[in-house]
Amino acid sequence: MNLQEAKRDIIEAGRRVYNQGYVASNDGNISCKISEDRILTTPTGMSKGFLELSDLVVVDFEGKKVSGKRNPSSEIGMHIFLYRERPDINAVVHAHPPTATGFSVAGIPLTECVLPEVVITLGAIPIAGYGTPGGPEISEPIRKWVQDYDAYLLENHGATTIGSDVMNAYYKMETMEHFAKILFVARQLGGVNLLNEQQVADLIKIRERMGLRGPSPACDWTPGVSQIQPAVTSNGGIPTLKTRSAGWNPSPASPTQSAGSSSDMVDEITRRVMEELQKRA
């Protein structure tokens, strides 16, 4: 990608993640692969909402600064790992979108088949295990998901998305947070209405026609599953995991029970998020 174009895109994405509230203070980092051995990245210790073109830094694939007046992001190692594992991508966005990060703190992946746009564009969003920010251990938990997914929750940390260019990676972050907000509201209201298996199979075909990565099926149908499970398919590739149309029939609960269960879940998520915020204070 052209260097000046990459710089403009990173500045724009930085302003958007800041204005959307996906980062606070100096949080987050954005990068773009500008050649086979060079990466343009945001600097460490600066708000992503107020960056200038001259603040950006070029590093090599060892993380060493090649040009720029500032130092590169302390999490550039994660970006390099993703570029090495996925040669098809050209950009990485890491942020802390509040609702999606709340799900990561609560240990709840965004893997249910709910919204057509999410199934098509992202498939599902798994949780990568915890790794110390800025250290090499942050990358290893992503390894098991990196070949099949373009968006990851980072346990007790935040979220990372990858894409063909900077804005593509940013829009995936936006889609993730939008989905998390909708799913959170649905759970508060008492339940999540899953797409049935034929509906999801049709969406998976669209993904395949678009050449998008992801296993088939790309998301969970089983309520309460804490992480993505291996796909089980038959009938020419149509998934046969339990859905509303494939025999899933949860025990009915009274309105009082449903409301209580939802309230308890929200209270637990809130408690865990507050504990994490207190740790960072």
WORAGI-V746511 format. One record per helix or strand of 2 or more residues. SS is the DSSP state (H for helix, E for strand). FROM is the first residue (numbers start at 1). TO is the last residue. If there is no record, write none. Layout:
# WORAGI-V746511
ss->[SS & SS]
from->[FROM & FROM]
to->[TO & TO]
This chain:
# WORAGI-V746511
ss->[H & E & E & H & H & E & E & H & E & H & H & E & H & H & E & E & H & H & E & E & H]
from->[3 & 29 & 38 & 48 & 53 & 57 & 65 & 76 & 91 & 98 & 116 & 125 & 137 & 143 & 151 & 158 & 166 & 197 & 233 & 238 & 255]
to->[19 & 35 & 41 & 50 & 55 & 59 & 67 & 85 & 95 & 106 & 121 & 128 & 140 & 146 & 154 & 163 & 188 & 210 & 234 & 239 & 280]
